[in-house]
Amino acid sequence: MVGWFEIPVSDMARAKKFYETVFKVEIHEVNFGGLQMGWFPNHNGGEGATGTLIKQESYIPSQEGTLVYFISKDVQNELDRIEVAGGKIYQPKTKISDEHGFMGVFIDTEGNRVALHSNA
């Protein structure tokens, strides 16, 4: 039911580099009159919602609040790139159950808590 997500950032260039390194994607920057956005790639009808990095004074990075889960083939792949990209591992790869797969959680360069999910 998630249709969109926004991850608050303090430094767009730093956050963009972090997420591009961790997920091996290109983030497209757009400026809407002072509202800076870094758009994650759209998977054209693929699984999951799309969203942006977002910088504006009303958006404050935080480890509290809503937790966004990125879909992964194996969460360990992205977790292995977190610290090199400047983030921190918050929760290592953890089995949820045989039925629900695995999760891991990290703190990004902006101080946000973000999660990963995979079946493997």
Order of alpha helices (4+ residues) and beta strands (2+ residues): beta-alpha-beta-beta-beta-beta-alpha-beta-beta-beta
